[in-house]
Structures are given as structure tokens and as C-alpha cells.
Amino acid sequence: MSNRFEPDAKFVDRLEWQLASEFRRRDRLKPAPGRIAVPRSIAALGLAAGVLLLGVAATKAADLIKDSWRKKIEVARLETEVKIKTAFLELKKETADEIEKRFSLGLISEDAVLTAKLGVERSASDLEKSTLELEEVRASGETPRDELYAPLVGGRDFVSERLEVEKKVLNLDLDLCRARIERTLRQRVDAGVLPKSALDGFQASLAVQEAAIADIENRLTLRKKFLAGEISAAELEVQTRMSAAEKDLREAQSSIETIRPHLEDLRAKEAAGLVTSDEVKGMQLSLDFAQAKADLAVQQIEILKQIK
């Protein structure tokens, strides 16, 4: 059949509006008692025409979704985001190249080079994530979904792909911390420039990053099980919440272990008049916050354990 007889998106949009208006008008104009009813033949003809037109609209339903104004706006937004992040990545690369040249001339330290390289990797990962979102919107016509129970889109697992990007960024951050910050901190603590508590705080931050990476790995595992049909959406939600609560508990416990000795040290200094009471109160508040977070995580875990 010639494509001249294929209704375009504007025609179908207009048709849908007309059909809805006609149905509303019919409801308002139903024959009242004592009035002359419409002959059955005319009613049957109108019904047949309505069914035919609805059939045309149904066959174009996919095009209506793909050509919807919501999708167009979302695609335009993400395309703009990708352009901006692409330009930003190029700028980061140029800056990193310039820093590496200055390092080769002995003008700056190696730490600056490592930091610049991490900046490039972060920008690249950020661009990759936005590109994935754009591809998903183009394929589904819907806003990107990150729920572990979200369906595949065109046979592609965008949820896991984005989780892998997040995991890569966290690993890059962790590697940089271990390669640069930990070395510098240890040197300053050994030299007496910084207190030992600074190193303890750094170790606690590393534990938080490691817990975040472990959480993503667990979510990836749960996602695979769900797609394989090994667990239901309800079971997936419970296990996801359990994983998140366990992560929060580990983070809170790590913070408590770091803050408590530091608080005791501050109290001793306060007694000697070396620090103000406000500093002690601030540290106590941090400890109380960490403890409250731990208590909430324990409560959530106990509730989830009781779910059959």
C-alpha cells in the first residue's frame, strides 16, 4: 500500500482527541424518556466507524508513544546533557595533558597528575551514564528506570550497565585514595604534623567507600537473579532493602569507632583548657548521629528478617 494512506502522527493525535470528544458528547446526548431514539442502522454504522477508527489508532499506538512530546523533551534534555559533558570531558583531557607536561618538567608533583587523571575518568564515566540514559529513552520512550526489578529494554539491561559505571567510579576514587592520600597522610602523621586521628578518619572513609562498592556488587547479583527468574520482585525488594540497611549499619559502626576515641581525646583537652566545650559538643553530636543511624539500620534489619 502507498505510504500516502498511512496516517501520520499529527493525524492520529487529532483522531484520538476527536474520538474522546465524540464519546463524551454521546454520553451527554443519550435519548431521554419520550424523545425519539436514533435508528439502529445509524447507530450500528456509527459504532462500526468508531471501531474502525479505534483500530487505526491502536495500530499506531507505538508511534504515538515514540513521537510523544514527553519523549521529545526528555531526549532533547539528555542530548544537551551529553553535548555539555562531552565538551567538559575534552576540557578535562586538555587540562590533564597540560598538567602532565608540567610534571615532566618538574614543576608540579605527581599527586596533581593523579588527581587530573581521576578527573578525566570521572567525567568519562559521567558522560557514559548520560549516554546510557539517552539510549534507554530512545528505545523505550520512557524516563530511565534504575529499580532492580525494571524490565529489559530492547533486550538490554540498562540498570546493570549504569551500576557498573557507578562501581567503576567508586573503584577509581578508592584507588586514588590508597595511592596518594593515604601515603601523604602517613607521612604527615609520622612527622607529627597531623594527629593519628586524621589517619583513623581516613581509614573510616575508605571503609565507607568499600561498603558502597560491596553494595553495588550485591545489587548486581540480585539483578541477575531477578532476570533469571530466581527471585520475585517482592523478594528482590526485601533483599535490596536488607542490603542497604546492612551497608548503613557498617558505615555507622565505622563512624562510631572513629569518632569515639576522638571524642575522648577532645574531652581530655577540654579539661586541660586546650579546646572549647563547643568542639566537644560538636563531636558528641556527630557520635549521636552515627549511633542513631546504626540503631535505625538494626531496626530495619530486624523488621525485614520477620518477612516470610
Secondary structure, DSSP 8 states (H G I E B T S, - for coil): --GGGS--HHHHHHHHHHHHHHHHHHHHT---TTS----HHHHHHHHHHHHHHHHHHHHTHHHHHHT-HHHHHHHHHHHHHHHHHHHHHHHHHHHHHHHHHHHHTTSS-HHHHHHHHHHHHHHHHHHHHHHHHHHHHHHHSS-----TT---BTTB-HHHHHHHHHHHHHHHHHHHIIIIIHHHHHHHHHTTSS-HHHHHHHHHHHHHHHHHHHHHHHHHHHHHHHHTTSS-HHHHHHHHHHHHHHHHHHHHHHHHHHHHHHHHHHHHHHHTTSS-HHHHHHHHHHHHHHHHHHHHHHHHHHHHHT--
